[in-house]
Amino acid sequence: MKEIKILGPGCRRCEQLAASAKEAADQLGIEYELEKVKDVAKFADYGVMMTPGLVVDGEVKSQGKVLSSDEIKALLA
């Protein structure tokens, strides 16, 4: 099971990234758990300085931009 985390305060861009991540995982048909991390102190634990951040299985894949579902599919595959 993939562990997907969206790091961000809950802004519009963070919500867009979460929706794209969910869409990508659903299209790939993989089992996943999607978590939205809104605690700013936790962002630093991952080294994320710009939100939104995308973390897959504990590894930062993106920060500071909203990826499309196709871009996220490439990261999940």
C-alpha positions as CSV (number, residue, x, y, z in Angstrom):
1,M,0.0,0.0,0.0
2,K,1.3,3.4,-1.0
3,E,1.4,6.1,1.7
4,I,0.6,9.5,0.1
5,K,0.9,12.7,2.1
6,I,0.0,16.2,1.0
7,L,1.8,18.8,3.1
8,G,0.1,22.2,3.2
9,P,-2.1,24.5,5.3
10,G,-5.2,23.5,3.5
11,C,-5.1,26.2,0.8
12,R,-6.7,25.9,-2.6
13,R,-3.4,24.7,-4.2
14,C,-3.1,22.0,-1.5
15,E,-6.6,20.8,-2.1
16,Q,-5.9,20.7,-5.9
17,L,-2.8,18.5,-5.3
18,A,-4.7,16.2,-3.0
19,A,-7.5,15.8,-5.7
20,S,-4.9,15.1,-8.4
21,A,-3.1,12.5,-6.2
22,K,-6.4,10.8,-5.4
23,E,-7.3,10.7,-9.1
24,A,-3.9,9.4,-10.1
25,A,-3.9,6.6,-7.5
26,D,-7.5,5.6,-8.4
27,Q,-6.6,5.5,-12.1
28,L,-3.7,3.3,-11.4
29,G,-5.9,1.0,-9.3
30,I,-3.4,0.9,-6.4
31,E,-4.1,0.6,-2.7
32,Y,-3.2,3.8,-1.0
33,E,-3.7,5.9,2.1
34,L,-4.0,9.7,1.5
35,E,-3.2,12.0,4.4
36,K,-3.3,15.7,4.5
37,V,-0.6,17.1,6.9
38,K,-1.5,20.7,8.0
39,D,1.0,21.0,10.9
40,V,3.7,23.5,9.7
41,A,6.2,21.9,12.2
42,K,5.9,18.6,10.3
43,F,6.8,20.2,7.0
44,A,10.3,20.9,8.3
45,D,10.6,17.2,9.2
46,Y,10.4,16.4,5.5
47,G,12.6,19.4,4.5
48,V,9.6,21.0,2.7
49,M,9.9,24.8,2.6
50,M,7.3,25.5,0.0
51,T,3.8,24.1,-0.1
52,P,2.1,22.2,-1.3
53,G,4.4,19.2,-0.8
54,L,3.8,15.7,-2.1
55,V,5.4,12.8,-0.1
56,V,5.1,9.2,-1.3
57,D,6.2,6.4,1.1
58,G,8.2,8.9,3.1
59,E,10.1,10.4,0.2
60,V,9.4,14.0,-0.9
61,K,8.5,13.9,-4.6
62,S,7.4,17.6,-5.1
63,Q,7.2,20.9,-3.3
64,G,5.9,24.3,-4.2
65,K,3.8,23.3,-7.2
66,V,0.5,21.5,-8.1
67,L,1.3,18.5,-10.2
68,S,-1.2,17.1,-12.7
69,S,-2.7,13.6,-12.1
70,D,-0.5,12.3,-15.1
71,E,2.6,13.7,-13.4
72,I,1.7,12.0,-10.1
73,K,0.9,8.7,-11.9
74,A,4.5,8.7,-13.2
75,L,5.7,9.2,-9.6
76,L,3.5,6.4,-8.2
77,A,4.2,3.8,-10.9
